[in-house]
Amino acid sequence: MLRCSKRKFSYCSREVKMGLFRSHCYSIYCNSLWSRYKVATLNRHKVCHNDILKRLLGLPRWCSSSLAFARNGVNNLGVIRRHSVFSLRSRVELSANSIITSVRQGSAYVCGPIQQRWLGLLFVQSVG
């Protein structure tokens, strides 16, 4: 499918291609709830996300993904995930719903794997 899409959109402007990338690759539903995936699985997802951008732009696979994202004004997978986590966490913390309040006050929420993953994504840990 990606090869077909690459041919189909090869004559589109960079702006159109970036619009397509944003509309199709930013919507990673429920990624803020990913807490049980292994690091290797998340890394494979990141590589796939990077490859989609490079193929859409006709860049070689070995070129810098960071540079491709920066030059084209689109977010990489890490930024997309942090934004999703921050958005969901903010809504949970500010919710007045009695069920959400009850869950938020429970130890499963405070000390659970999702909260640990959220904190790991949102806060940079200083290195010795």
PyMOL CGO cylinders between C-alpha atoms (Angstrom):
from pymol import cmd
from pymol.cgo import CYLINDER

trace = [
    CYLINDER, 0.00, 0.00, 0.00, 2.79, 2.44, 0.85, 0.3, 1, 1, 1, 1, 1, 1,
    CYLINDER, 2.79, 2.44, 0.85, 4.48, 1.86, -2.51, 0.3, 1, 1, 1, 1, 1, 1,
    CYLINDER, 4.48, 1.86, -2.51, 1.19, 2.59, -4.30, 0.3, 1, 1, 1, 1, 1, 1,
    CYLINDER, 1.19, 2.59, -4.30, 0.68, 5.73, -2.22, 0.3, 1, 1, 1, 1, 1, 1,
    CYLINDER, 0.68, 5.73, -2.22, 4.21, 6.86, -2.97, 0.3, 1, 1, 1, 1, 1, 1,
    CYLINDER, 4.21, 6.86, -2.97, 3.57, 6.69, -6.71, 0.3, 1, 1, 1, 1, 1, 1,
    CYLINDER, 3.57, 6.69, -6.71, 0.13, 8.17, -6.36, 0.3, 1, 1, 1, 1, 1, 1,
    CYLINDER, 0.13, 8.17, -6.36, 1.38, 11.27, -4.53, 0.3, 1, 1, 1, 1, 1, 1,
    CYLINDER, 1.38, 11.27, -4.53, 4.78, 11.73, -6.17, 0.3, 1, 1, 1, 1, 1, 1,
    CYLINDER, 4.78, 11.73, -6.17, 3.64, 14.85, -8.02, 0.3, 1, 1, 1, 1, 1, 1,
    CYLINDER, 3.64, 14.85, -8.02, 1.99, 16.49, -5.01, 0.3, 1, 1, 1, 1, 1, 1,
    CYLINDER, 1.99, 16.49, -5.01, 3.62, 19.50, -3.39, 0.3, 1, 1, 1, 1, 1, 1,
    CYLINDER, 3.62, 19.50, -3.39, 5.56, 19.15, -0.15, 0.3, 1, 1, 1, 1, 1, 1,
    CYLINDER, 5.56, 19.15, -0.15, 2.73, 20.97, 1.68, 0.3, 1, 1, 1, 1, 1, 1,
    CYLINDER, 2.73, 20.97, 1.68, 0.16, 18.44, 0.45, 0.3, 1, 1, 1, 1, 1, 1,
    CYLINDER, 0.16, 18.44, 0.45, 2.42, 15.54, 1.45, 0.3, 1, 1, 1, 1, 1, 1,
    CYLINDER, 2.42, 15.54, 1.45, 2.92, 16.99, 4.92, 0.3, 1, 1, 1, 1, 1, 1,
    CYLINDER, 2.92, 16.99, 4.92, -0.82, 17.49, 5.24, 0.3, 1, 1, 1, 1, 1, 1,
    CYLINDER, -0.82, 17.49, 5.24, -1.32, 13.83, 4.37, 0.3, 1, 1, 1, 1, 1, 1,
    CYLINDER, -1.32, 13.83, 4.37, 1.33, 12.81, 6.89, 0.3, 1, 1, 1, 1, 1, 1,
    CYLINDER, 1.33, 12.81, 6.89, -0.28, 14.89, 9.64, 0.3, 1, 1, 1, 1, 1, 1,
    CYLINDER, -0.28, 14.89, 9.64, -3.78, 13.62, 8.94, 0.3, 1, 1, 1, 1, 1, 1,
    CYLINDER, -3.78, 13.62, 8.94, -2.82, 9.94, 8.73, 0.3, 1, 1, 1, 1, 1, 1,
    CYLINDER, -2.82, 9.94, 8.73, 0.20, 9.59, 11.03, 0.3, 1, 1, 1, 1, 1, 1,
    CYLINDER, 0.20, 9.59, 11.03, -0.74, 11.87, 13.93, 0.3, 1, 1, 1, 1, 1, 1,
    CYLINDER, -0.74, 11.87, 13.93, -3.93, 9.97, 14.71, 0.3, 1, 1, 1, 1, 1, 1,
    CYLINDER, -3.93, 9.97, 14.71, -2.53, 7.08, 16.71, 0.3, 1, 1, 1, 1, 1, 1,
    CYLINDER, -2.53, 7.08, 16.71, -5.58, 6.36, 18.80, 0.3, 1, 1, 1, 1, 1, 1,
    CYLINDER, -5.58, 6.36, 18.80, -5.14, 5.38, 22.43, 0.3, 1, 1, 1, 1, 1, 1,
    CYLINDER, -5.14, 5.38, 22.43, -1.34, 5.62, 22.26, 0.3, 1, 1, 1, 1, 1, 1,
    CYLINDER, -1.34, 5.62, 22.26, -1.43, 7.39, 25.63, 0.3, 1, 1, 1, 1, 1, 1,
    CYLINDER, -1.43, 7.39, 25.63, -2.62, 4.09, 27.13, 0.3, 1, 1, 1, 1, 1, 1,
    CYLINDER, -2.62, 4.09, 27.13, 0.27, 2.03, 25.77, 0.3, 1, 1, 1, 1, 1, 1,
    CYLINDER, 0.27, 2.03, 25.77, 1.93, 0.80, 28.94, 0.3, 1, 1, 1, 1, 1, 1,
    CYLINDER, 1.93, 0.80, 28.94, 2.63, -2.87, 28.36, 0.3, 1, 1, 1, 1, 1, 1,
    CYLINDER, 2.63, -2.87, 28.36, 4.54, -2.65, 25.11, 0.3, 1, 1, 1, 1, 1, 1,
    CYLINDER, 4.54, -2.65, 25.11, 8.20, -3.57, 25.20, 0.3, 1, 1, 1, 1, 1, 1,
    CYLINDER, 8.20, -3.57, 25.20, 10.78, -0.97, 24.25, 0.3, 1, 1, 1, 1, 1, 1,
    CYLINDER, 10.78, -0.97, 24.25, 11.67, -3.02, 21.16, 0.3, 1, 1, 1, 1, 1, 1,
    CYLINDER, 11.67, -3.02, 21.16, 8.05, -2.91, 19.97, 0.3, 1, 1, 1, 1, 1, 1,
    CYLINDER, 8.05, -2.91, 19.97, 7.87, 0.86, 20.45, 0.3, 1, 1, 1, 1, 1, 1,
    CYLINDER, 7.87, 0.86, 20.45, 11.18, 1.26, 18.60, 0.3, 1, 1, 1, 1, 1, 1,
    CYLINDER, 11.18, 1.26, 18.60, 9.85, -0.73, 15.63, 0.3, 1, 1, 1, 1, 1, 1,
    CYLINDER, 9.85, -0.73, 15.63, 6.80, 1.52, 15.57, 0.3, 1, 1, 1, 1, 1, 1,
    CYLINDER, 6.80, 1.52, 15.57, 9.08, 4.58, 15.61, 0.3, 1, 1, 1, 1, 1, 1,
    CYLINDER, 9.08, 4.58, 15.61, 11.18, 3.23, 12.72, 0.3, 1, 1, 1, 1, 1, 1,
    CYLINDER, 11.18, 3.23, 12.72, 8.02, 2.59, 10.71, 0.3, 1, 1, 1, 1, 1, 1,
    CYLINDER, 8.02, 2.59, 10.71, 6.77, 6.13, 11.44, 0.3, 1, 1, 1, 1, 1, 1,
    CYLINDER, 6.77, 6.13, 11.44, 10.13, 7.57, 10.33, 0.3, 1, 1, 1, 1, 1, 1,
    CYLINDER, 10.13, 7.57, 10.33, 10.17, 5.44, 7.16, 0.3, 1, 1, 1, 1, 1, 1,
    CYLINDER, 10.17, 5.44, 7.16, 6.71, 6.64, 6.14, 0.3, 1, 1, 1, 1, 1, 1,
    CYLINDER, 6.71, 6.64, 6.14, 7.88, 10.26, 6.19, 0.3, 1, 1, 1, 1, 1, 1,
    CYLINDER, 7.88, 10.26, 6.19, 11.07, 9.48, 4.28, 0.3, 1, 1, 1, 1, 1, 1,
    CYLINDER, 11.07, 9.48, 4.28, 9.25, 7.47, 1.61, 0.3, 1, 1, 1, 1, 1, 1,
    CYLINDER, 9.25, 7.47, 1.61, 6.61, 10.15, 1.21, 0.3, 1, 1, 1, 1, 1, 1,
    CYLINDER, 6.61, 10.15, 1.21, 9.35, 12.72, 0.65, 0.3, 1, 1, 1, 1, 1, 1,
    CYLINDER, 9.35, 12.72, 0.65, 11.44, 10.42, -1.54, 0.3, 1, 1, 1, 1, 1, 1,
    CYLINDER, 11.44, 10.42, -1.54, 14.37, 10.46, 0.89, 0.3, 1, 1, 1, 1, 1, 1,
    CYLINDER, 14.37, 10.46, 0.89, 16.81, 7.56, 1.24, 0.3, 1, 1, 1, 1, 1, 1,
    CYLINDER, 16.81, 7.56, 1.24, 16.26, 5.30, 4.23, 0.3, 1, 1, 1, 1, 1, 1,
    CYLINDER, 16.26, 5.30, 4.23, 19.67, 6.13, 5.72, 0.3, 1, 1, 1, 1, 1, 1,
    CYLINDER, 19.67, 6.13, 5.72, 19.10, 9.90, 5.94, 0.3, 1, 1, 1, 1, 1, 1,
    CYLINDER, 19.10, 9.90, 5.94, 18.47, 11.60, 9.27, 0.3, 1, 1, 1, 1, 1, 1,
    CYLINDER, 18.47, 11.60, 9.27, 14.89, 11.23, 10.48, 0.3, 1, 1, 1, 1, 1, 1,
    CYLINDER, 14.89, 11.23, 10.48, 15.28, 14.08, 12.97, 0.3, 1, 1, 1, 1, 1, 1,
    CYLINDER, 15.28, 14.08, 12.97, 16.38, 16.42, 10.21, 0.3, 1, 1, 1, 1, 1, 1,
    CYLINDER, 16.38, 16.42, 10.21, 13.50, 15.32, 7.94, 0.3, 1, 1, 1, 1, 1, 1,
    CYLINDER, 13.50, 15.32, 7.94, 10.94, 16.00, 10.70, 0.3, 1, 1, 1, 1, 1, 1,
    CYLINDER, 10.94, 16.00, 10.70, 12.49, 19.36, 11.61, 0.3, 1, 1, 1, 1, 1, 1,
    CYLINDER, 12.49, 19.36, 11.61, 12.84, 20.62, 8.03, 0.3, 1, 1, 1, 1, 1, 1,
    CYLINDER, 12.84, 20.62, 8.03, 9.26, 19.74, 7.19, 0.3, 1, 1, 1, 1, 1, 1,
    CYLINDER, 9.26, 19.74, 7.19, 7.62, 21.05, 10.35, 0.3, 1, 1, 1, 1, 1, 1,
    CYLINDER, 7.62, 21.05, 10.35, 6.01, 17.78, 11.41, 0.3, 1, 1, 1, 1, 1, 1,
    CYLINDER, 6.01, 17.78, 11.41, 6.14, 16.02, 14.77, 0.3, 1, 1, 1, 1, 1, 1,
    CYLINDER, 6.14, 16.02, 14.77, 7.98, 12.78, 15.33, 0.3, 1, 1, 1, 1, 1, 1,
    CYLINDER, 7.98, 12.78, 15.33, 6.40, 9.86, 17.17, 0.3, 1, 1, 1, 1, 1, 1,
    CYLINDER, 6.40, 9.86, 17.17, 7.83, 10.90, 20.54, 0.3, 1, 1, 1, 1, 1, 1,
    CYLINDER, 7.83, 10.90, 20.54, 6.25, 14.35, 20.33, 0.3, 1, 1, 1, 1, 1, 1,
    CYLINDER, 6.25, 14.35, 20.33, 2.92, 12.89, 19.21, 0.3, 1, 1, 1, 1, 1, 1,
    CYLINDER, 2.92, 12.89, 19.21, 2.91, 10.44, 22.13, 0.3, 1, 1, 1, 1, 1, 1,
    CYLINDER, 2.91, 10.44, 22.13, 3.89, 13.10, 24.70, 0.3, 1, 1, 1, 1, 1, 1,
    CYLINDER, 3.89, 13.10, 24.70, 1.14, 15.39, 23.45, 0.3, 1, 1, 1, 1, 1, 1,
    CYLINDER, 1.14, 15.39, 23.45, -1.43, 12.57, 23.69, 0.3, 1, 1, 1, 1, 1, 1,
    CYLINDER, -1.43, 12.57, 23.69, -0.29, 11.62, 27.19, 0.3, 1, 1, 1, 1, 1, 1,
    CYLINDER, -0.29, 11.62, 27.19, -0.31, 15.21, 28.41, 0.3, 1, 1, 1, 1, 1, 1,
    CYLINDER, -0.31, 15.21, 28.41, -3.77, 15.79, 26.94, 0.3, 1, 1, 1, 1, 1, 1,
    CYLINDER, -3.77, 15.79, 26.94, -5.33, 12.65, 28.48, 0.3, 1, 1, 1, 1, 1, 1,
    CYLINDER, -5.33, 12.65, 28.48, -3.60, 13.11, 31.83, 0.3, 1, 1, 1, 1, 1, 1,
    CYLINDER, -3.60, 13.11, 31.83, -4.77, 16.74, 32.02, 0.3, 1, 1, 1, 1, 1, 1,
    CYLINDER, -4.77, 16.74, 32.02, -8.36, 15.73, 31.27, 0.3, 1, 1, 1, 1, 1, 1,
    CYLINDER, -8.36, 15.73, 31.27, -8.25, 12.99, 33.92, 0.3, 1, 1, 1, 1, 1, 1,
    CYLINDER, -8.25, 12.99, 33.92, -6.74, 15.31, 36.55, 0.3, 1, 1, 1, 1, 1, 1,
    CYLINDER, -6.74, 15.31, 36.55, -9.31, 18.07, 35.89, 0.3, 1, 1, 1, 1, 1, 1,
    CYLINDER, -9.31, 18.07, 35.89, -12.38, 15.85, 35.54, 0.3, 1, 1, 1, 1, 1, 1,
    CYLINDER, -12.38, 15.85, 35.54, -15.24, 16.32, 37.99, 0.3, 1, 1, 1, 1, 1, 1,
    CYLINDER, -15.24, 16.32, 37.99, -16.87, 13.04, 36.92, 0.3, 1, 1, 1, 1, 1, 1,
    CYLINDER, -16.87, 13.04, 36.92, -17.40, 10.87, 40.02, 0.3, 1, 1, 1, 1, 1, 1,
    CYLINDER, -17.40, 10.87, 40.02, -16.22, 7.65, 38.34, 0.3, 1, 1, 1, 1, 1, 1,
    CYLINDER, -16.22, 7.65, 38.34, -13.04, 9.25, 36.99, 0.3, 1, 1, 1, 1, 1, 1,
    CYLINDER, -13.04, 9.25, 36.99, -12.42, 10.90, 40.37, 0.3, 1, 1, 1, 1, 1, 1,
    CYLINDER, -12.42, 10.90, 40.37, -12.77, 7.53, 42.09, 0.3, 1, 1, 1, 1, 1, 1,
    CYLINDER, -12.77, 7.53, 42.09, -10.32, 5.87, 39.67, 0.3, 1, 1, 1, 1, 1, 1,
    CYLINDER, -10.32, 5.87, 39.67, -7.91, 8.83, 39.94, 0.3, 1, 1, 1, 1, 1, 1,
    CYLINDER, -7.91, 8.83, 39.94, -7.78, 8.47, 43.73, 0.3, 1, 1, 1, 1, 1, 1,
    CYLINDER, -7.78, 8.47, 43.73, -7.10, 4.72, 43.63, 0.3, 1, 1, 1, 1, 1, 1,
    CYLINDER, -7.10, 4.72, 43.63, -3.67, 3.19, 44.05, 0.3, 1, 1, 1, 1, 1, 1,
    CYLINDER, -3.67, 3.19, 44.05, -3.92, 1.49, 40.62, 0.3, 1, 1, 1, 1, 1, 1,
    CYLINDER, -3.92, 1.49, 40.62, -3.96, 4.93, 39.01, 0.3, 1, 1, 1, 1, 1, 1,
    CYLINDER, -3.96, 4.93, 39.01, -1.37, 6.53, 41.25, 0.3, 1, 1, 1, 1, 1, 1,
    CYLINDER, -1.37, 6.53, 41.25, 1.18, 3.69, 41.18, 0.3, 1, 1, 1, 1, 1, 1,
    CYLINDER, 1.18, 3.69, 41.18, 0.11, 1.69, 38.13, 0.3, 1, 1, 1, 1, 1, 1,
    CYLINDER, 0.11, 1.69, 38.13, 2.00, 1.02, 34.90, 0.3, 1, 1, 1, 1, 1, 1,
    CYLINDER, 2.00, 1.02, 34.90, 0.16, 3.66, 32.90, 0.3, 1, 1, 1, 1, 1, 1,
    CYLINDER, 0.16, 3.66, 32.90, 1.08, 6.41, 35.37, 0.3, 1, 1, 1, 1, 1, 1,
    CYLINDER, 1.08, 6.41, 35.37, 4.69, 5.22, 35.42, 0.3, 1, 1, 1, 1, 1, 1,
    CYLINDER, 4.69, 5.22, 35.42, 4.85, 5.28, 31.61, 0.3, 1, 1, 1, 1, 1, 1,
    CYLINDER, 4.85, 5.28, 31.61, 3.25, 8.74, 31.55, 0.3, 1, 1, 1, 1, 1, 1,
    CYLINDER, 3.25, 8.74, 31.55, 5.78, 10.12, 33.99, 0.3, 1, 1, 1, 1, 1, 1,
    CYLINDER, 5.78, 10.12, 33.99, 8.61, 8.56, 31.99, 0.3, 1, 1, 1, 1, 1, 1,
    CYLINDER, 8.61, 8.56, 31.99, 7.36, 10.23, 28.81, 0.3, 1, 1, 1, 1, 1, 1,
    CYLINDER, 7.36, 10.23, 28.81, 6.56, 13.63, 30.30, 0.3, 1, 1, 1, 1, 1, 1,
    CYLINDER, 6.56, 13.63, 30.30, 9.55, 14.24, 32.54, 0.3, 1, 1, 1, 1, 1, 1,
    CYLINDER, 9.55, 14.24, 32.54, 13.15, 14.08, 31.42, 0.3, 1, 1, 1, 1, 1, 1,
    CYLINDER, 13.15, 14.08, 31.42, 15.29, 12.22, 33.89, 0.3, 1, 1, 1, 1, 1, 1,
    CYLINDER, 15.29, 12.22, 33.89, 18.66, 13.77, 34.68, 0.3, 1, 1, 1, 1, 1, 1,
    CYLINDER, 18.66, 13.77, 34.68, 21.65, 11.56, 34.08, 0.3, 1, 1, 1, 1, 1, 1,
    CYLINDER, 21.65, 11.56, 34.08, 24.23, 11.33, 36.87, 0.3, 1, 1, 1, 1, 1, 1,
]
cmd.load_cgo(trace, "trace")
